[in-house]
Amino acid sequence: MYQWYKTLTTTELKDGEMREAMAGDKQICLLKRNDVVYAFPALCPHQSARLCEGWLDPRGHIVCPLHKYHFNPANGYNSSGEGYKLKTYPVEIRGDEIFIGILS
């Protein structure tokens, strides 16, 4: 069962932007791309670099700023072949507020 946490509003997150927020006790990164919001841990699963300091590649995949690993924000798969998987969280938009689901 998910516990839902209010984070940012849709107007606070610009298209193509990544920003950190708290969801309960978890530091997460939010990405808005083509009006879809994705949520994933703030730290890379490889060596804990801050993913919000990275960028998006031409496919819209998150690029880790430390070792340039690429992750698909929709499913967390590592698209550059290193084998790491990025956890993703469900997102609900309620009005203009962004809620993140964390398993309780």
C-alpha positions as YAML, in Angstrom:
chain: A
units: angstrom
residues:
- id: 1
  name: MET
  ca: [0.00, 0.00, 0.00]
- id: 2
  name: TYR
  ca: [1.31, 3.42, -0.93]
- id: 3
  name: GLN
  ca: [1.65, 6.39, 1.37]
- id: 4
  name: TRP
  ca: [1.24, 9.53, -0.77]
- id: 5
  name: TYR
  ca: [3.36, 12.62, -0.15]
- id: 6
  name: LYS
  ca: [2.80, 16.09, -1.54]
- id: 7
  name: THR
  ca: [5.98, 17.50, -3.06]
- id: 8
  name: LEU
  ca: [6.05, 20.39, -5.55]
- id: 9
  name: THR
  ca: [3.38, 21.95, -7.73]
- id: 10
  name: THR
  ca: [3.30, 21.49, -11.49]
- id: 11
  name: THR
  ca: [4.01, 25.21, -11.92]
- id: 12
  name: GLU
  ca: [7.19, 24.92, -9.81]
- id: 13
  name: LEU
  ca: [8.61, 22.27, -12.14]
- id: 14
  name: LYS
  ca: [9.38, 23.44, -15.68]
- id: 15
  name: ASP
  ca: [9.38, 21.08, -18.66]
- id: 16
  name: GLY
  ca: [12.80, 19.43, -19.02]
- id: 17
  name: GLU
  ca: [13.76, 20.36, -15.46]
- id: 18
  name: MET
  ca: [14.82, 18.08, -12.60]
- id: 19
  name: ARG
  ca: [14.39, 19.19, -8.98]
- id: 20
  name: GLU
  ca: [14.88, 17.53, -5.63]
- id: 21
  name: ALA
  ca: [12.07, 17.23, -3.09]
- id: 22
  name: MET
  ca: [11.24, 15.21, 0.01]
- id: 23
  name: ALA
  ca: [8.62, 12.43, 0.02]
- id: 24
  name: GLY
  ca: [8.33, 11.37, 3.64]
- id: 25
  name: ASP
  ca: [11.92, 10.63, 4.69]
- id: 26
  name: LYS
  ca: [13.13, 10.00, 1.12]
- id: 27
  name: GLN
  ca: [15.05, 12.56, -0.91]
- id: 28
  name: ILE
  ca: [13.76, 12.19, -4.46]
- id: 29
  name: CYS
  ca: [14.28, 13.84, -7.82]
- id: 30
  name: LEU
  ca: [11.34, 14.95, -9.93]
- id: 31
  name: LEU
  ca: [11.55, 15.34, -13.69]
- id: 32
  name: LYS
  ca: [8.92, 16.94, -15.88]
- id: 33
  name: ARG
  ca: [9.15, 16.05, -19.57]
- id: 34
  name: ASN
  ca: [6.41, 16.64, -22.16]
- id: 35
  name: ASP
  ca: [4.01, 17.40, -19.28]
- id: 36
  name: VAL
  ca: [4.62, 14.00, -17.63]
- id: 37
  name: VAL
  ca: [6.19, 13.97, -14.16]
- id: 38
  name: TYR
  ca: [8.59, 11.19, -13.15]
- id: 39
  name: ALA
  ca: [9.99, 10.48, -9.69]
- id: 40
  name: PHE
  ca: [13.12, 8.55, -8.70]
- id: 41
  name: PRO
  ca: [15.73, 8.61, -5.91]
- id: 42
  name: ALA
  ca: [17.91, 11.70, -5.76]
- id: 43
  name: LEU
  ca: [21.07, 9.57, -5.75]
- id: 44
  name: CYS
  ca: [22.41, 7.38, -8.54]
- id: 45
  name: PRO
  ca: [22.34, 3.64, -7.70]
- id: 46
  name: HIS
  ca: [25.97, 3.30, -8.82]
- id: 47
  name: GLN
  ca: [27.95, 5.71, -6.61]
- id: 48
  name: SER
  ca: [25.35, 8.08, -5.16]
- id: 49
  name: ALA
  ca: [25.92, 11.09, -7.39]
- id: 50
  name: ARG
  ca: [23.09, 13.66, -7.24]
- id: 51
  name: LEU
  ca: [20.97, 12.89, -10.32]
- id: 52
  name: CYS
  ca: [19.33, 16.33, -10.34]
- id: 53
  name: GLU
  ca: [22.78, 17.75, -11.12]
- id: 54
  name: GLY
  ca: [22.78, 15.65, -14.31]
- id: 55
  name: TRP
  ca: [20.97, 16.34, -17.57]
- id: 56
  name: LEU
  ca: [18.73, 14.69, -20.15]
- id: 57
  name: ASP
  ca: [20.09, 13.02, -23.26]
- id: 58
  name: PRO
  ca: [18.31, 13.48, -26.64]
- id: 59
  name: ARG
  ca: [15.96, 10.57, -25.82]
- id: 60
  name: GLY
  ca: [14.94, 12.18, -22.53]
- id: 61
  name: HIS
  ca: [16.94, 9.76, -20.40]
- id: 62
  name: ILE
  ca: [18.58, 11.00, -17.21]
- id: 63
  name: VAL
  ca: [22.38, 11.23, -17.39]
- id: 64
  name: CYS
  ca: [24.26, 10.83, -14.11]
- id: 65
  name: PRO
  ca: [26.75, 13.70, -13.70]
- id: 66
  name: LEU
  ca: [29.50, 11.48, -12.25]
- id: 67
  name: HIS
  ca: [29.96, 8.56, -14.68]
- id: 68
  name: LYS
  ca: [27.46, 9.49, -17.41]
- id: 69
  name: TYR
  ca: [25.21, 6.45, -16.91]
- id: 70
  name: HIS
  ca: [21.83, 6.89, -18.63]
- id: 71
  name: PHE
  ca: [18.49, 5.93, -17.07]
- id: 72
  name: ASN
  ca: [15.01, 5.83, -18.57]
- id: 73
  name: PRO
  ca: [12.83, 7.91, -16.19]
- id: 74
  name: ALA
  ca: [9.69, 5.91, -17.01]
- id: 75
  name: ASN
  ca: [10.97, 2.52, -15.84]
- id: 76
  name: GLY
  ca: [14.45, 3.12, -14.36]
- id: 77
  name: TYR
  ca: [16.27, 0.90, -16.85]
- id: 78
  name: ASN
  ca: [19.90, 1.68, -17.48]
- id: 79
  name: SER
  ca: [20.02, 2.50, -21.18]
- id: 80
  name: SER
  ca: [23.81, 2.85, -21.45]
- id: 81
  name: GLY
  ca: [24.47, -0.81, -20.58]
- id: 82
  name: GLU
  ca: [26.12, -0.79, -17.14]
- id: 83
  name: GLY
  ca: [23.38, -2.93, -15.56]
- id: 84
  name: TYR
  ca: [22.22, -0.65, -12.75]
- id: 85
  name: LYS
  ca: [18.50, -0.01, -12.32]
- id: 86
  name: LEU
  ca: [17.07, 3.21, -10.98]
- id: 87
  name: LYS
  ca: [14.07, 2.82, -8.67]
- id: 88
  name: THR
  ca: [11.03, 4.78, -9.81]
- id: 89
  name: TYR
  ca: [8.05, 6.00, -7.79]
- id: 90
  name: PRO
  ca: [4.42, 6.40, -8.85]
- id: 91
  name: VAL
  ca: [3.25, 9.98, -9.39]
- id: 92
  name: GLU
  ca: [-0.23, 11.45, -9.09]
- id: 93
  name: ILE
  ca: [-1.17, 14.97, -10.09]
- id: 94
  name: ARG
  ca: [-4.01, 16.34, -7.97]
- id: 95
  name: GLY
  ca: [-5.01, 19.77, -9.18]
- id: 96
  name: ASP
  ca: [-1.59, 21.36, -9.57]
- id: 97
  name: GLU
  ca: [0.08, 19.42, -6.74]
- id: 98
  name: ILE
  ca: [2.50, 16.54, -7.36]
- id: 99
  name: PHE
  ca: [2.15, 13.53, -5.06]
- id: 100
  name: ILE
  ca: [4.68, 10.69, -4.85]
- id: 101
  name: GLY
  ca: [3.75, 7.18, -3.69]
- id: 102
  name: ILE
  ca: [6.11, 5.42, -1.29]
- id: 103
  name: LEU
  ca: [5.42, 1.84, -0.25]
- id: 104
  name: SER
  ca: [4.61, 1.66, 3.44]
...
